[in-house]
Amino acid sequence: MLTMLNNLEVRVLGSLVEKQVTTPEYYPLTLNALVQACNQKNNRDPVVSFDETMVTHAIDSLREKNLVYLFYRSGNRVPKYKHMIKEIFELNEQELALLTVLMLRGSQTVGELRERGARLYEFSGLDEVEQTLNSLMSKEPQALLARLPRQPGHKEARYAHLLAGDIIIDQTSDAGSSEGKEIRRLTETERLLKLEHEVETLSNEIKNLRQELEDFKRQFG
């Protein structure tokens, strides 16, 4: 059965794969480099603003699922991280490239995937892209992506990965928009992660207020 990921884990995993191919000299990635990779503005949709705490939570979860490994280089005590998605899902280079682009930029057409995936793998043409998509859709024991229903006003069908669960299409979205509104179900893990992050932020703010109050009492008490 396919291991379900939340959207934060998907971004972390996709960023690791991308950097392995595009900047191999810096791979595996440190935590700081991975945060920057997740938050970069180019080749990302949506653009996010994750902090180290959020990314660390995602890394811990991905390690439990054997999708990310902690790595130390000889003579360097700084921890680095590398992905294992290719081995876990038994992907070839073409499949890994398309799945990564879908993880980082959301649903796309065949043409968009060929153009944007060229940074990771040089496809010979649209036929090879389509063959690779079909292979990912027929993966056993469970498909890794799906072909989405063609939306009104759009000539081509789009494809989306299924690593974060099923896709819900907003049928009321504006047909003239370039992407349409694509909504993913937030997994319970993601909801808890966001809530935990908010609680931690509020806790730090309360500590700061208490410290300011104590300082005020000492100064004017």
N, C-alpha and C positions, 0 to 999 in steps of 0.2 A: 504494500500500500504506500502511496506517495506521502512523504513527510510534508505536512503543511507548514508553511512559513508565514510570518507576518510581514508587512510591507517594509519595516525597518530591516529585518533580516534579509529580505530580497535585495535591498539597496546595498547592504554591506557585502553580500555574496557577489553581486554583479560587479561592484567596484573592485573587489579582489581579482576577479577574472580579467577585467579590462586592463588593470595595471600590470598584471603578469605578462600580457601580450604587448602593450604599448610602451611600458617602461620597465622592462625586465631587470635592468640594473638596480632598481630600487625595490625589487620584490624578493622575498616576502615583505609585507608592509608593517611598519610600526603603528601603534594606535593613533598617533597624531597624523601620520600620512593617510591612514584609512579614513579618519574623520574628514580630512580635506577632500579625499576622493569622493566620499559620499555627498559632500556639500558643494562640489564644484558646479558652476553654472552652465558650462558647455557639455553637451551630450547627456543631459539629464532632464527628465520630465516625470514628475514635477521637480523643481529646484527645492531643496530642503535645507534645514539648519539644525542638524543633529549635534549634540555635544558629546563629550567623551563618556559620560555616564550612560547615555542611551546606546552608544555604539558598543560599549563594554557589555551591557546587558545582552545585546544581540550576539556578540561574539561568544559569550558564555552559552547561550542557547544553541548556537550553531555548532559549538564544540560538542555539546551533549548529543547532537544529531550526527556527529562525525563528518560534518560538512566543512568545518574549519579546524585547523591544527595550530597549536602554539609551537613556535620555532625559535631556536637560539642559534645564532652563528657562532662558530668557534672563536673564543676570545671576546665575545660581545655579550653582555648581560642584559641588553635591551630586548624585551620580548617582541617577536614579530609573528605575523599571521599569514597563513596560506590556505587556499581553498582546496577542497577535495571533491567538488561537484562533478568533475569529469569522471572520476573513478566510481563515485557512488551511483550516478545515473548512467554510467557506461556510455558516454558521449564521444563522438568523433569531433574533429576540429570544426567542421561545418556546423554541426548541431550546437556545439558550445558557443560559437560566435553568434548565431541567431538568438539562442536563448538568452545570452548576455545582453544583447541590444534590447530585447523585449523587457528584460528585468530593469534596465536602466531608463528606458524611454517610453514604456507603456505600449499599447497596441499600435500596430503599423501595417502598412500594405506591403506586398511583395517587393515593389519598386523601392520603397523606403528602406526596407530591410537590406536589400542588396547594396544600396548606396551607403547606409550608415554602418552596415556590417563589414564594409571593406577595410576598416581600420583593424579588424580582428582576423579576417580571412578574405582572400581575394576570390570571390565567386566568379565562375566562368560566364554566367548569365542568369537570366530569370528562371530558366528551367532548373538549374542546379539549386537555386533558392527554394523553388516549389517542391523539388524532390526532398530537400532537407526538412522543410516544414511538414511534409507528409510523414516523414520518418519520425519526427517528434510527436506528431499527433497519434501515431500508431505504436508508441513505446509501450512495452510491457514492464510491470503489471498495470501501469496506468499512464495515460497520455500526459505529456508535459506542456502541451499548448492546445489551443482551440481556434478554429476559424469562426469569427464572429458574424452574426447576421449582417448583411449589407444594409446600411442605414439610408434613409431617404435623402436624396441629393448627393450621394456618393457613388462613384462609378466602380470602385474596387472594394473588395472585402478586406477586412483587417484581421490580424492574428494577434493573440494575446497568450502569455504564459499562464499556467495553472498552478504555479508553486504556492500562491497565496489563496488558493481556493477558487470557487466559481466566479465568473464575471457577471455582473448585472448591468445591462444596458438601459439607460434612461430613454425610453421611447418618446418622451415629450421634449427632448432636447432639440435645439434649433438645427434644422437640417442644413442651414447655410454655414454653420460653424465648421472649422477645419478638422476638429477632432471629435466633436460630440461629447456628451458627458458620459464618461465611463466610470462606474462606481464599483469599488471592490468592497466585499464584506470585510469588516475589521474582525480579525479573530479575537477570541477572548484573551489570548496572550498579549496582543497588541493593546487592547483596552487596559489591561492590568499594568502593562509597561508604562503607558502614558500617565495613568493615575499615580503610579509609584513615583514617577519623575515629578509630577506636580506636588505631591506630598513632600518630597525631599526639598523642593524649592521653597515651599511654604515654611517648612521646618527651619531652613537656613535663615529665612527672613525673620522668623520669630526670635531666633537666637540673636540676630543682629539687633533687633529692637530691645531685647532684654539687656544686652550689653550697653546699648546707648542709654537706657534708663538707669542702669547702675552707675554709669559714668556721670550722668546728670545728678544723681543723688549724692555722689561723692563730692561733686563740685559745688553744689548749692545746698546740700542737706545740713 
